[in-house]
Amino acid sequence: MKIKKFSEKPSDLKDRIGAKPIVCYPNTNIEEKNLSILHSAREHLVKKDEVIIPPRDAKTFEVKFGEFFRIESVEGPQVGDLNLFNLNNLEEKFYSGKTRALYGTHLSVGDKMFSSFPYLRSLATITWDTLDWYDYDKDGGSVHDVIGTRCDPYTSKLLTDNDYHYCCHSNLTRALVKEKNVQLDHAEKIVHDVLNVFMLTGFTNDTKQYFMKASPVRPGDYLEFFAETDLLVHFLLVQVVIVDLNIHLM
């Protein structure tokens, strides 16, 4: 943590500080140029199916290329962890770190969810976000982050010396094993860092540590996606959520 200082300040300190920031990955070349078309398409969505995810549980479902799907809150201030896989190749999965580098700490409408190396392509585009009004608050917090990884039994053991296996990582792993017949050791390796849907998070202003607040999400709020390839969607809920799979009728 950068708040602890042991070395002496250099004599040429003024020459070393004060540089202007430069965005490392300008994203103008990857902007969603068809967003207006996708917004027009959403006016004709027809629900195909829905999946109810119980509290502290995870489920998987499939979405075909060209379909829309929603993660919708139906009860209270719900939050959840989203993993995305290429349905036909589970080794191609959501790359939260690169997506964060391209778009910033929190995602919303028009942002793409990029896949892991060596593929690095958009798996899905966010087409609607009923919480985009929240913006960033005075503490730097916002919703739908790609900075938190996922709660896991290993960090719990490290910090508290407790064994707890009903956390996000464990529940996501079990869902892959149960619903897709993936071997346990392989499932744990391909479960990946998540999009924290509806979570209100940020970095503290003083120590720059990861924080969370009570989410502004309420029943009826949703985050909507357009699938850019066949997807296996893998979602864990802290409480209860409904997921709508929708297809645009051309």
Secondary structure as UniProt FT lines:
FT   TURN            2..3
FT   TURN            11..12
FT   HELIX           13..16
FT   HELIX           28..30
FT   TURN            33..34
FT   HELIX           35..41
FT   HELIX           42..44
FT   STRAND          45..53
FT   TURN            55..56
FT   STRAND          57..63
FT   TURN            65..66
FT   STRAND          67..73
FT   STRAND          80..86
FT   TURN            87..88
FT   STRAND          89..94
FT   HELIX           96..103
FT   TURN            109..110
FT   STRAND          112..115
FT   TURN            117..119
FT   STRAND          122..129
FT   TURN            130..131
FT   HELIX           132..134
FT   TURN            138..139
FT   STRAND          142..145
FT   HELIX           153..160
FT   HELIX           168..180
FT   HELIX           184..190
FT   STRAND          195..203
FT   TURN            205..207
FT   STRAND          210..213
FT   TURN            219..220
FT   STRAND          222..227
FT   STRAND          231..237
FT   STRAND          241..248
//
